[in-house]
Amino acid sequence: MAQFTIKRLGHQGNGIADDTTGQIFVPFSLPGEVIEGELDGKRILSPKIITPSSDRVRPSCSHFKACGGCALQHGSDDFLARWKVETVKSALAAQGIEAPFHEIITSPAASRRRATLAGTRTKKGAIVGFHGRASNTVIDIPNCTLLHPEIVKGLSVLKALTILGASRKNLISLRITQSDVGLDISVMDAKKTDGALLAHLGQLVERHNLARLSWNGEVIATRVAPVQKFQDIAVIPPSGAFLQATVAGQNALIASVGKAVGKAARIVDLFAGCGTFTLPLAHQSEILAVEAEQSALASLDAAWRKTPGLKTVTTEARDLFRRPLLADELAKFQAAIIDPPRAGAKAQVEVLAQSEIAKIAFVSCNPVTFARDAATLIAAGYLLDWVQVIDQFHWSPHVELVASFHRP
């Protein structure tokens, strides 16, 4: 048995200790703790805590040690908040950037309204849940404290769908989203449909009051439209569409973006999705929503047309990685919203940096690529006003943020 002192947490939430041969990675540990365990390469898989941190708490979920859905339930809420803010500050510091930070906003437990779970057939039925920690094993999660209670209640129908759609040799993917009118489920990697299977699926939709069921990318049944609300605006997103993970997190992001763009009369929303930011801000501003997924834009446009009192919203389907909006296209706008995927938006940011747009609301789920893109904007003369860290993925290493930039 070897003993180590945990120095810090890595980007995946594992504790990191220093050894003569390099770094040692230790799950379920916190900075300052002395741990003991057998080395497995560069990892200690089952550490014994010799000296616990004052930030250590009892995990709230009975599945925590086995399930890979959460990585940090052993850390206090205050510790996780500090760590996530420091993660963003460190990424900025690596680019030589400092900024004022607002107090972190954290979504409550049991509020995740969407998740992608795995389903596997067994001799006696099926198991549905997250993958086990560092394994392909599917862990049953009947007592999950992360997911919205309606999703936990829906595990029974997910198991029924797994029995119908999976073989004993392959897993299926179940993307489930909670809506006010029922669960919206998209099943992928499942058996091909035939008449008998379609009949069974239709019966399940009715029996379990599902809002909508999709199978291998095709909508099988819609009992009632699975409406989501972006503040006061009703949207029917495409099956399997990206949504913010929690309603509380979504509302915090919308409020922060609104604060960053201020009262700009014309706004361009880059990577607009189904209109998370476009639609609420259309109460006060004319907006161009740009997004690669035509189905997402169709949902956005339909919601705009059905909502009275909004200012003009136009849409453009465009791959912003291959064809970023150019300077002459940006010239007509006073503010921009940009919400790229984890890889960031290097090409689009380089054009934005050379534009005359007065205000930029930057939304990011990756502190490293955000810091890279922020450095590009700052080098071109933009000032970073503030950063708002938002934690929608409680007990995970993931962190989101909104940053406000302006050109003097």
NULO-592932 format. One record per residue (C-alpha): residue number from 0; x, y, z; residue in three letters. Coordinates in nm, 4 decimals. Example, Ala and Ser with C-alpha at 12.3 -4.5 7.8 and 13.67 -1.06 7.14 Angstrom:
BEGIN
R; 0; 1.2300; -0.4500; 0.7800; ALA $
R; 1; 1.3670; -0.1060; 0.7140; SER $
***
This chain:
BEGIN
R; 0; 0.0000; 0.0000; 0.0000; MET $
R; 1; 0.1243; 0.3454; -0.0911; ALA $
R; 2; 0.0188; 0.6753; 0.0655; GLN $
R; 3; -0.0299; 1.0000; -0.1231; PHE $
R; 4; -0.1553; 1.3521; -0.0524; THR $
R; 5; -0.4096; 1.4853; -0.2998; ILE $
R; 6; -0.2932; 1.8185; -0.4416; LYS $
R; 7; -0.5827; 1.9171; -0.6671; ARG $
R; 8; -0.8707; 1.7885; -0.8775; LEU $
R; 9; -0.8285; 1.7141; -1.2473; GLY $
R; 10; -1.0722; 1.8172; -1.5194; HIS $
R; 11; -1.2597; 1.4851; -1.4845; GLN $
R; 12; -1.3030; 1.5262; -1.1083; GLY $
R; 13; -1.0354; 1.2800; -1.0007; ASN $
R; 14; -0.7926; 1.3755; -0.7282; GLY $
R; 15; -0.4329; 1.4196; -0.8430; ILE $
R; 16; -0.1276; 1.3351; -0.6356; ALA $
R; 17; 0.2348; 1.3799; -0.7383; ASP $
R; 18; 0.4733; 1.0863; -0.7553; ASP $
R; 19; 0.8366; 1.0537; -0.8571; THR $
R; 20; 0.7133; 0.9035; -1.1854; THR $
R; 21; 0.4495; 1.1683; -1.2512; GLY $
R; 22; 0.0852; 1.2195; -1.1571; GLN $
R; 23; -0.1360; 0.9664; -0.9767; ILE $
R; 24; -0.5140; 0.9837; -1.0333; PHE $
R; 25; -0.7465; 0.8985; -0.7464; VAL $
R; 26; -1.1295; 0.8935; -0.7731; PRO $
R; 27; -1.3490; 0.9861; -0.4736; PHE $
R; 28; -1.0781; 1.2074; -0.3227; SER $
R; 29; -1.0468; 1.5784; -0.2460; LEU $
R; 30; -0.7556; 1.8238; -0.2243; PRO $
R; 31; -0.5597; 1.7977; 0.1002; GLY $
R; 32; -0.6636; 1.4407; 0.1764; GLU $
R; 33; -0.4115; 1.1713; 0.2581; VAL $
R; 34; -0.5142; 0.8486; 0.0863; ILE $
R; 35; -0.3812; 0.4944; 0.0727; GLU $
R; 36; -0.4235; 0.2281; -0.1934; GLY $
R; 37; -0.2752; -0.0065; -0.4480; GLU $
R; 38; -0.1422; 0.1508; -0.7656; LEU $
R; 39; -0.2925; 0.0259; -1.0924; ASP $
R; 40; -0.0664; 0.1940; -1.3424; GLY $
R; 41; -0.1193; 0.5633; -1.2726; LYS $
R; 42; -0.4453; 0.5169; -1.0826; ARG $
R; 43; -0.5626; 0.4091; -0.7400; ILE $
R; 44; -0.9073; 0.2669; -0.8065; LEU $
R; 45; -1.0179; 0.1946; -0.4482; SER $
R; 46; -0.8553; 0.4525; -0.2213; PRO $
R; 47; -0.8775; 0.4420; 0.1566; LYS $
R; 48; -0.9123; 0.7890; 0.3058; ILE $
R; 49; -0.6577; 0.8255; 0.5871; ILE $
R; 50; -0.7035; 1.1990; 0.6509; THR $
R; 51; -1.0359; 1.3315; 0.5182; PRO $
R; 52; -1.0938; 1.6858; 0.3981; SER $
R; 53; -1.3283; 1.9145; 0.5889; SER $
R; 54; -1.5121; 1.9473; 0.2554; ASP $
R; 55; -1.5958; 1.5751; 0.2454; ARG $
R; 56; -1.9652; 1.4878; 0.2819; VAL $
R; 57; -2.1761; 1.1746; 0.2693; ARG $
R; 58; -2.2996; 1.1148; -0.0899; PRO $
R; 59; -2.6732; 1.1704; -0.1265; SER $
R; 60; -2.7237; 0.8859; -0.3758; CYS $
R; 61; -2.7007; 0.5155; -0.2954; SER $
R; 62; -2.5661; 0.4476; -0.6471; HIS $
R; 63; -2.2763; 0.6924; -0.6296; PHE $
R; 64; -1.9758; 0.4614; -0.5999; LYS $
R; 65; -2.0870; 0.2322; -0.8836; ALA $
R; 66; -2.2652; 0.4748; -1.1183; CYS $
R; 67; -2.0716; 0.6972; -1.3564; GLY $
R; 68; -2.3452; 0.9617; -1.3728; GLY $
R; 69; -2.1896; 1.1663; -1.0910; CYS $
R; 70; -1.8240; 1.2113; -1.0009; ALA $
R; 71; -1.8237; 1.4483; -0.7027; LEU $
R; 72; -2.1020; 1.3703; -0.4574; GLN $
R; 73; -1.8365; 1.3299; -0.1873; HIS $
R; 74; -1.7613; 1.7045; -0.1998; GLY $
R; 75; -1.9660; 1.9718; -0.0243; SER $
R; 76; -2.1730; 2.2158; -0.2297; ASP $
R; 77; -1.9495; 2.5032; -0.1171; ASP $
R; 78; -1.6392; 2.3158; -0.2283; PHE $
R; 79; -1.7873; 2.2297; -0.5693; LEU $
R; 80; -1.8913; 2.5921; -0.6227; ALA $
R; 81; -1.5420; 2.7194; -0.5381; ARG $
R; 82; -1.3762; 2.4542; -0.7546; TRP $
R; 83; -1.5901; 2.5228; -1.0599; LYS $
R; 84; -1.5286; 2.8964; -1.0418; VAL $
R; 85; -1.1557; 2.8349; -0.9976; GLU $
R; 86; -1.1611; 2.6040; -1.3015; THR $
R; 87; -1.2803; 2.8939; -1.5165; VAL $
R; 88; -1.0402; 3.1418; -1.3529; LYS $
R; 89; -0.7468; 2.9064; -1.4121; SER $
R; 90; -0.8358; 2.8618; -1.7791; ALA $
R; 91; -0.8455; 3.2410; -1.8222; LEU $
R; 92; -0.5223; 3.2861; -1.6256; ALA $
R; 93; -0.3485; 3.0460; -1.8646; ALA $
R; 94; -0.4272; 3.3021; -2.1376; GLN $
R; 95; -0.3176; 3.5932; -1.9174; GLY $
R; 96; -0.6762; 3.7093; -1.8574; ILE $
R; 97; -0.8401; 3.8334; -1.5373; GLU $
R; 98; -1.2059; 3.9273; -1.4987; ALA $
R; 99; -1.4698; 4.0054; -1.2343; PRO $
R; 100; -1.6808; 3.7019; -1.1441; PHE $
R; 101; -2.0414; 3.7007; -1.0283; HIS $
R; 102; -2.1469; 3.4496; -0.7634; GLU $
R; 103; -2.1999; 3.1038; -0.9126; ILE $
R; 104; -2.5580; 2.9885; -0.9789; ILE $
R; 105; -2.6152; 2.6175; -0.9096; THR $
R; 106; -2.9161; 2.4106; -1.0151; SER $
R; 107; -3.0759; 2.2096; -0.7336; PRO $
R; 108; -3.0593; 1.8328; -0.6975; ALA $
R; 109; -3.3205; 1.6212; -0.8773; ALA $
R; 110; -3.3695; 1.8849; -1.1473; SER $
R; 111; -3.2004; 1.7363; -1.4569; ARG $
R; 112; -3.4764; 1.7338; -1.7170; ARG $
R; 113; -3.2844; 1.5461; -1.9843; ARG $
R; 114; -3.0443; 1.2548; -1.9879; ALA $
R; 115; -2.9129; 0.9887; -2.2224; THR $
R; 116; -2.9301; 0.6483; -2.0568; LEU $
R; 117; -2.8242; 0.3032; -2.1725; ALA $
R; 118; -3.0529; 0.0012; -2.1818; GLY $
R; 119; -2.9528; -0.3648; -2.1823; THR $
R; 120; -3.1526; -0.6874; -2.1893; ARG $
R; 121; -3.1113; -0.9419; -1.9098; THR $
R; 122; -3.2456; -1.2936; -1.8544; LYS $
R; 123; -3.5193; -1.1552; -1.6300; LYS $
R; 124; -3.5940; -0.8290; -1.8076; GLY $
R; 125; -3.3816; -0.5178; -1.8576; ALA $
R; 126; -3.1526; -0.2695; -1.6845; ILE $
R; 127; -3.1613; 0.1009; -1.7693; VAL $
R; 128; -2.9263; 0.3597; -1.6256; GLY $
R; 129; -2.5932; 0.5315; -1.6615; PHE $
R; 130; -2.2789; 0.3391; -1.7441; HIS $
R; 131; -2.0780; 0.2248; -1.4450; GLY $
R; 132; -1.7720; 0.4205; -1.3504; ARG $
R; 133; -1.5003; 0.3531; -1.6104; ALA $
R; 134; -1.6899; 0.0541; -1.7517; SER $
R; 135; -1.9514; -0.0492; -2.0080; ASN $
R; 136; -2.1705; -0.2032; -1.7391; THR $
R; 137; -2.5135; -0.0440; -1.7110; VAL $
R; 138; -2.6065; 0.0508; -1.3528; ILE $
R; 139; -2.9689; 0.0450; -1.2399; ASP $
R; 140; -3.0544; 0.3832; -1.0801; ILE $
R; 141; -3.3957; 0.3591; -0.9039; PRO $
R; 142; -3.2861; 0.6018; -0.6288; ASN $
R; 143; -3.1100; 0.8595; -0.8513; CYS $
R; 144; -3.0888; 1.2010; -0.6828; THR $
R; 145; -2.9675; 1.3782; -0.9975; LEU $
R; 146; -3.2552; 1.3283; -1.2436; LEU $
R; 147; -3.5940; 1.4954; -1.2298; HIS $
R; 148; -3.8411; 1.2731; -1.0369; PRO $
R; 149; -4.0569; 1.2298; -1.3493; GLU $
R; 150; -3.7600; 1.0752; -1.5307; ILE $
R; 151; -3.6901; 0.8417; -1.2384; VAL $
R; 152; -4.0563; 0.7379; -1.2424; LYS $
R; 153; -4.0201; 0.6770; -1.6168; GLY $
R; 154; -3.7478; 0.4147; -1.5732; LEU $
R; 155; -4.0162; 0.1457; -1.5900; SER $
R; 156; -4.1232; 0.2441; -1.9413; VAL $
R; 157; -3.7581; 0.2730; -2.0461; LEU $
R; 158; -3.7091; -0.0873; -1.9342; LYS $
R; 159; -4.0153; -0.1940; -2.1319; ALA $
R; 160; -3.8747; -0.0183; -2.4394; LEU $
R; 161; -3.5401; -0.1914; -2.3840; THR $
R; 162; -3.7056; -0.5330; -2.3726; ILE $
R; 163; -3.8758; -0.4550; -2.7031; LEU $
R; 164; -3.5814; -0.2902; -2.8759; GLY $
R; 165; -3.2554; -0.4424; -2.7541; ALA $
R; 166; -3.0977; -0.7807; -2.8123; SER $
R; 167; -2.8951; -0.9639; -2.5497; ARG $
R; 168; -2.5791; -0.8599; -2.7331; LYS $
R; 169; -2.6229; -0.4868; -2.7847; ASN $
R; 170; -2.7095; -0.1813; -2.5799; LEU $
R; 171; -2.9639; 0.0745; -2.6872; ILE $
R; 172; -2.9501; 0.4472; -2.6188; SER $
R; 173; -3.2481; 0.6198; -2.4584; LEU $
R; 174; -3.2576; 0.9987; -2.4646; ARG $
R; 175; -3.5307; 1.1107; -2.2293; ILE $
R; 176; -3.6575; 1.4647; -2.1724; THR $
R; 177; -3.9102; 1.5721; -1.9118; GLN $
R; 178; -4.1847; 1.8068; -2.0255; SER $
R; 179; -4.4938; 1.9370; -1.8484; ASP $
R; 180; -4.7191; 1.7115; -2.0578; VAL $
R; 181; -4.5237; 1.3853; -2.0373; GLY $
R; 182; -4.1905; 1.2294; -2.1200; LEU $
R; 183; -4.0314; 1.2797; -2.4612; ASP $
R; 184; -3.8227; 0.9719; -2.5458; ILE $
R; 185; -3.5894; 0.9049; -2.8360; SER $
R; 186; -3.4584; 0.5475; -2.8698; VAL $
R; 187; -3.1493; 0.4831; -3.0835; MET $
R; 188; -2.9539; 0.1718; -3.1890; ASP $
R; 189; -3.2661; -0.0401; -3.1473; ALA $
R; 190; -3.4212; -0.3192; -3.3564; LYS $
R; 191; -3.5869; -0.2248; -3.6817; LYS $
R; 192; -3.9603; -0.1775; -3.6547; THR $
R; 193; -4.2250; -0.4090; -3.7977; ASP $
R; 194; -4.5993; -0.4179; -3.7600; GLY $
R; 195; -4.6005; -0.6065; -3.4302; ALA $
R; 196; -4.3328; -0.3846; -3.2752; LEU $
R; 197; -4.5115; -0.0675; -3.3827; LEU $
R; 198; -4.8308; -0.1913; -3.2192; ALA $
R; 199; -4.6472; -0.2610; -2.8911; HIS $
R; 200; -4.4804; 0.0803; -2.9006; LEU $
R; 201; -4.8108; 0.2580; -2.9580; GLY $
R; 202; -4.9614; 0.0775; -2.6609; GLN $
R; 203; -4.6691; 0.1824; -2.4397; LEU $
R; 204; -4.7139; 0.5461; -2.5394; VAL $
R; 205; -5.0773; 0.5392; -2.4315; GLU $
R; 206; -5.0312; 0.3252; -2.1199; ARG $
R; 207; -4.7516; 0.5438; -1.9801; HIS $
R; 208; -4.8882; 0.8784; -2.1041; ASN $
R; 209; -4.5749; 0.9574; -2.3002; LEU $
R; 210; -4.5753; 1.2843; -2.4894; ALA $
R; 211; -4.3716; 1.1565; -2.7843; ARG $
R; 212; -4.1730; 0.8484; -2.8823; LEU $
R; 213; -3.9064; 0.8317; -3.1546; SER $
R; 214; -3.7370; 0.5137; -3.2714; TRP $
R; 215; -3.4049; 0.5134; -3.4568; ASN $
R; 216; -3.4589; 0.8760; -3.5552; GLY $
R; 217; -3.8213; 0.8387; -3.6685; GLU $
R; 218; -4.1174; 0.9722; -3.4706; VAL $
R; 219; -4.3389; 0.6729; -3.3929; ILE $
R; 220; -4.6134; 0.8452; -3.1964; ALA $
R; 221; -4.7001; 1.1880; -3.0562; THR $
R; 222; -4.9774; 1.1668; -2.7974; ARG $
R; 223; -4.9403; 1.5367; -2.7117; VAL $
R; 224; -4.6814; 1.7895; -2.8258; ALA $
R; 225; -4.3903; 1.7917; -2.5737; PRO $
R; 226; -4.3842; 2.1666; -2.5158; VAL $
R; 227; -4.0871; 2.3317; -2.3473; GLN $
R; 228; -4.0893; 2.6875; -2.2185; LYS $
R; 229; -3.8146; 2.9387; -2.2873; PHE $
R; 230; -3.9305; 3.1774; -2.0164; GLN $
R; 231; -4.2874; 3.2575; -2.1304; ASP $
R; 232; -4.2602; 3.1213; -2.4857; ILE $
R; 233; -4.3796; 2.7702; -2.5755; ALA $
R; 234; -4.1536; 2.5715; -2.8088; VAL $
R; 235; -4.1934; 2.2199; -2.9478; ILE $
R; 236; -3.8339; 2.1040; -3.0012; PRO $
R; 237; -3.7470; 1.8294; -3.2492; PRO $
R; 238; -3.7141; 1.4809; -3.1091; SER $
R; 239; -3.3761; 1.4414; -2.9380; GLY $
R; 240; -3.2975; 1.8128; -2.9697; ALA $
R; 241; -3.0447; 1.9820; -2.7438; PHE $
R; 242; -3.1969; 2.1617; -2.4450; LEU $
R; 243; -3.0316; 2.3132; -2.1407; GLN $
R; 244; -3.0051; 2.0477; -1.8727; ALA $
R; 245; -3.2227; 2.2161; -1.6076; THR $
R; 246; -3.4944; 2.4794; -1.6139; VAL $
R; 247; -3.3152; 2.6751; -1.3402; ALA $
R; 248; -2.9913; 2.6707; -1.5386; GLY $
R; 249; -3.1696; 2.7712; -1.8572; GLN $
R; 250; -3.3322; 3.0686; -1.6856; ASN $
R; 251; -3.0004; 3.1779; -1.5348; ALA $
R; 252; -2.8353; 3.1617; -1.8776; LEU $
R; 253; -3.1172; 3.3619; -2.0398; ILE $
R; 254; -3.0981; 3.6296; -1.7690; ALA $
R; 255; -2.7197; 3.6579; -1.7983; SER $
R; 256; -2.7278; 3.6785; -2.1781; VAL $
R; 257; -2.9962; 3.9467; -2.1544; GLY $
R; 258; -2.7783; 4.1458; -1.9167; LYS $
R; 259; -2.4801; 4.1176; -2.1530; ALA $
R; 260; -2.6598; 4.2352; -2.4679; VAL $
R; 261; -2.8514; 4.5111; -2.2875; GLY $
R; 262; -3.1032; 4.7019; -2.4992; LYS $
R; 263; -2.9469; 4.6326; -2.8384; ALA $
R; 264; -3.2076; 4.6818; -3.1099; ALA $
R; 265; -3.0651; 4.4219; -3.3503; ARG $
R; 266; -2.8966; 4.1026; -3.2334; ILE $
R; 267; -2.7431; 3.8047; -3.4115; VAL $
R; 268; -2.7719; 3.4723; -3.2247; ASP $
R; 269; -2.4988; 3.2334; -3.3401; LEU $
R; 270; -2.5558; 2.8618; -3.2753; PHE $
R; 271; -2.9147; 2.9521; -3.1866; ALA $
R; 272; -3.0549; 2.6003; -3.1493; GLY $
R; 273; -3.4315; 2.6003; -3.0878; CYS $
R; 274; -3.4250; 2.9604; -2.9675; GLY $
R; 275; -3.3268; 2.9456; -2.6008; THR $
R; 276; -3.1988; 3.3031; -2.6210; PHE $
R; 277; -3.3575; 3.4253; -2.9444; THR $
R; 278; -3.7187; 3.3901; -2.8381; LEU $
R; 279; -3.7088; 3.5566; -2.4929; PRO $
R; 280; -3.4989; 3.8440; -2.6282; LEU $
R; 281; -3.7386; 3.8957; -2.9191; ALA $
R; 282; -3.9638; 4.0767; -2.6728; HIS $
R; 283; -3.7263; 4.3731; -2.7110; GLN $
R; 284; -3.4989; 4.3138; -3.0101; SER $
R; 285; -3.5008; 4.2097; -3.3743; GLU $
R; 286; -3.2923; 3.8952; -3.4065; ILE $
R; 287; -3.1267; 3.6829; -3.6731; LEU $
R; 288; -3.0963; 3.3227; -3.5471; ALA $
R; 289; -2.8236; 3.1197; -3.7173; VAL $
R; 290; -2.8028; 2.7436; -3.6654; GLU $
R; 291; -2.6875; 2.4409; -3.8680; ALA $
R; 292; -2.9847; 2.2195; -3.7782; GLU $
R; 293; -3.2816; 2.3076; -3.9968; GLN $
R; 294; -3.5224; 2.1165; -3.7709; SER $
R; 295; -3.4207; 2.3292; -3.4709; ALA $
R; 296; -3.4776; 2.6481; -3.6693; LEU $
R; 297; -3.8185; 2.5212; -3.7798; ALA $
R; 298; -3.9179; 2.4798; -3.4141; SER $
R; 299; -3.7865; 2.8273; -3.3327; LEU $
R; 300; -3.9725; 2.9837; -3.6252; ASP $
R; 301; -4.3001; 2.8074; -3.5396; ALA $
R; 302; -4.2803; 2.9281; -3.1782; ALA $
R; 303; -4.2129; 3.2858; -3.2927; TRP $
R; 304; -4.5093; 3.2840; -3.5295; ARG $
R; 305; -4.7444; 3.1551; -3.2586; LYS $
R; 306; -4.6347; 3.4087; -2.9955; THR $
R; 307; -4.7935; 3.7532; -3.0306; PRO $
R; 308; -4.6023; 4.0704; -2.9501; GLY $
R; 309; -4.2520; 3.9588; -3.0493; LEU $
R; 310; -4.0259; 4.1642; -3.2720; LYS $
R; 311; -3.9053; 4.0299; -3.6045; THR $
R; 312; -3.7074; 3.7051; -3.5922; VAL $
R; 313; -3.5418; 3.5667; -3.9050; THR $
R; 314; -3.3517; 3.2404; -3.9349; THR $
R; 315; -3.0641; 3.1101; -4.1420; GLU $
R; 316; -2.9475; 2.7488; -4.1630; ALA $
R; 317; -2.5688; 2.7658; -4.1804; ARG $
R; 318; -2.2668; 2.5667; -4.0654; ASP $
R; 319; -2.0748; 2.8317; -3.8746; LEU $
R; 320; -1.7638; 2.6149; -3.8546; PHE $
R; 321; -1.7326; 2.6022; -4.2333; ARG $
R; 322; -1.9022; 2.9332; -4.3172; ARG $
R; 323; -1.8834; 3.1833; -4.0323; PRO $
R; 324; -2.0792; 3.5054; -4.0702; LEU $
R; 325; -1.8474; 3.7610; -4.2288; LEU $
R; 326; -1.7763; 4.1193; -4.1268; ALA $
R; 327; -2.0200; 4.2760; -4.3749; ASP $
R; 328; -2.2961; 4.0422; -4.2533; GLU $
R; 329; -2.2270; 4.1344; -3.8902; LEU $
R; 330; -2.2181; 4.5092; -3.9570; ALA $
R; 331; -2.5964; 4.5532; -3.9198; LYS $
R; 332; -2.6044; 4.4217; -3.5590; PHE $
R; 333; -2.5381; 4.5991; -3.2295; GLN $
R; 334; -2.4932; 4.2792; -3.0275; ALA $
R; 335; -2.4080; 3.9131; -3.0793; ALA $
R; 336; -2.4827; 3.6007; -2.8810; ILE $
R; 337; -2.2552; 3.3044; -2.9400; ILE $
R; 338; -2.3131; 2.9629; -2.7798; ASP $
R; 339; -2.0821; 2.7139; -2.9521; PRO $
R; 340; -2.0309; 2.3460; -2.8657; PRO $
R; 341; -1.7392; 2.2313; -2.6515; ARG $
R; 342; -1.4844; 2.2789; -2.9300; ALA $
R; 343; -1.5533; 2.6516; -2.9279; GLY $
R; 344; -1.5905; 2.8578; -3.2437; ALA $
R; 345; -1.2430; 2.9649; -3.3474; LYS $
R; 346; -1.3273; 3.0698; -3.7050; ALA $
R; 347; -1.6414; 3.2648; -3.6106; GLN $
R; 348; -1.4708; 3.4333; -3.3141; VAL $
R; 349; -1.1859; 3.5494; -3.5358; GLU $
R; 350; -1.4388; 3.7276; -3.7580; VAL $
R; 351; -1.6312; 3.8645; -3.4584; LEU $
R; 352; -1.3063; 4.0031; -3.3207; ALA $
R; 353; -1.2618; 4.2186; -3.6288; GLN $
R; 354; -1.6236; 4.3390; -3.6323; SER $
R; 355; -1.7692; 4.6594; -3.4930; GLU $
R; 356; -2.0352; 4.4818; -3.2870; ILE $
R; 357; -2.0615; 4.6708; -2.9584; ALA $
R; 358; -2.1601; 4.3866; -2.7231; LYS $
R; 359; -2.1024; 4.0115; -2.7197; ILE $
R; 360; -2.2692; 3.7587; -2.4896; ALA $
R; 361; -2.0471; 3.4504; -2.4932; PHE $
R; 362; -2.1972; 3.1243; -2.3632; VAL $
R; 363; -1.9640; 2.8286; -2.3145; SER $
R; 364; -1.9528; 2.4800; -2.1653; CYS $
R; 365; -1.5736; 2.4483; -2.1955; ASN $
R; 366; -1.3516; 2.6892; -1.9961; PRO $
R; 367; -1.0423; 2.6041; -2.2025; VAL $
R; 368; -1.1870; 2.6822; -2.5459; THR $
R; 369; -1.3709; 2.9820; -2.3992; PHE $
R; 370; -1.0425; 3.1229; -2.2666; ALA $
R; 371; -0.8805; 3.0714; -2.6070; ARG $
R; 372; -1.1653; 3.2529; -2.7836; ASP $
R; 373; -1.1751; 3.5257; -2.5161; ALA $
R; 374; -0.8073; 3.5939; -2.5784; ALA $
R; 375; -0.8821; 3.6437; -2.9479; THR $
R; 376; -1.1539; 3.8995; -2.8708; LEU $
R; 377; -0.9403; 4.0843; -2.6156; ILE $
R; 378; -0.6426; 4.1014; -2.8516; ALA $
R; 379; -0.8714; 4.2742; -3.1035; ALA $
R; 380; -0.9778; 4.5406; -2.8531; GLY $
R; 381; -1.2778; 4.3948; -2.6727; TYR $
R; 382; -1.2986; 4.4228; -2.2940; LEU $
R; 383; -1.4201; 4.1356; -2.0744; LEU $
R; 384; -1.6740; 4.2898; -1.8356; ASP $
R; 385; -1.7689; 3.9937; -1.6174; TRP $
R; 386; -1.8116; 3.6166; -1.6051; VAL $
R; 387; -2.1132; 3.4319; -1.4658; GLN $
R; 388; -2.0491; 3.0638; -1.3853; VAL $
R; 389; -2.3606; 2.8463; -1.3983; ILE $
R; 390; -2.3597; 2.4874; -1.2700; ASP $
R; 391; -2.6360; 2.2817; -1.4315; GLN $
R; 392; -2.4482; 1.9541; -1.3948; PHE $
R; 393; -2.4380; 1.9192; -1.0195; HIS $
R; 394; -2.1820; 1.6662; -0.8906; TRP $
R; 395; -2.0060; 1.6467; -1.2268; SER $
R; 396; -1.6901; 1.8240; -1.3496; PRO $
R; 397; -1.8908; 2.0056; -1.6192; HIS $
R; 398; -1.9341; 2.3806; -1.5898; VAL $
R; 399; -2.1047; 2.6462; -1.7999; GLU $
R; 400; -2.0656; 3.0206; -1.8135; LEU $
R; 401; -2.1826; 3.3429; -1.9694; VAL $
R; 402; -1.9311; 3.6215; -2.0316; ALA $
R; 403; -1.9980; 3.9812; -2.1309; SER $
R; 404; -1.7673; 4.1603; -2.3740; PHE $
R; 405; -1.7917; 4.5134; -2.5111; HIS $
R; 406; -1.5921; 4.7193; -2.7570; ARG $
R; 407; -1.5078; 5.0625; -2.6105; PRO $
***
